[in-house]
Amino acid sequence: MEFDAMSPIWLQVVNRIKGAIATGEIGPGEKLPGGRDLAMRFSINPNTAARVYQELERAGLCETRRGMGTYVTTDRERINALRTRMAADAAGRYLRELNNLGMTRADAIRLLNTKEDTDNA
Amino acid sequence: MLESRELTKKFGSKVAVDHVSVRMEPGHVYAMLGPNGSGKTTWMKMAAGLIKPTSGEMLFDGAPVGVDSRRKVAYMSTEPYFYSWMNIRDAGKYYQDFFEDFSMERFLSLLHRMELTENDKIRTLSSGMVAKMKIALTLARDAAVYMLDEPFNGIDLLARDEIRTTILEAAVPEKLLLLSSHLVEEMEAIADQAVFIRSGKLIEVRDLEEMRETDGVSMADRYRAIFGHGEVQA
């Protein structure tokens, strides 16, 4: 994984894992690699890796069972909420970009509908 | 674990290290940064007990660096220090004779991972292969402190990932790692602390993730800000 060295690396890894949880690439209840393994896999400092799990736990997306490791939450509502939030963020980015291009919200929606129609045709 | 207090080293009239006070703790990977001649290697050599300070102190676990600490501090220098007749395995034996904590088994496993063959003569190796061998020799010791001076020198882009992984493997909570490299970008994600040195003087020690969070700058950005225009932004 390539990082943007100007923003916190823990945050970039957190977002990457959140994305994997939201898409189901990592399923509910699935075991995550240990902190050191995570550090190796992403080629990041072990302290940064520890911060990643702290943050995912704080967000209620993971839980560490003593002596067992870290697992993705089995709470599907929470995972759905994450997916909804990430979709809303993506929509926000889309609207901002179109706004930068001088388009109104209505333009953006119209464009989205046309796009969908052409793709389906 | 490793601490210098007002540490100074002069070579004739040249001050290589100038009253540097810095403290480094286990569980961290430090990147020591500064242009050529800023005193990084001299500082490390004093920490390794290879050269003596002109004034000030270099402490390991609170006691001056000396024979005892030398057993616990593994230092990889930039200079070549092998005989041309040696093959890679001989270099390992050489280390084994010198350092009680050297593990031949660990050395061989590191070699294989880095695709080096133990029977190869050192004089036939490319600079990248020598660099890898030196890293394997140093990390095959069970030291408390690992100092790697320019670990990425001569190592091509593809092999650098491998070196990073090997370094990270050594980064356990009870050990201290100190890296010095001109290839600042290679250290961005594996280091968590940066020590900036300029003309022998300590400029600052920064926690990298904190710096990214508060200032929105990378280690390379900070390097450019400090060393780029001749003026220090303190």
Interface residues (C-beta under 8 A of the other chain):
Chain A: F3 A5 M6 S7 P8 I9 W10 R36 A39 M40 F42 S43 I44 N45 P46 N47 T48 R51
Chain B: G27 H28 V29 D161 R164 T165 L168 E169 A171 V172 P173 E185 E188 A189 I190 A191 D192 L208 E209 R212 E213 G216 V217 S218 M219 A220 D221
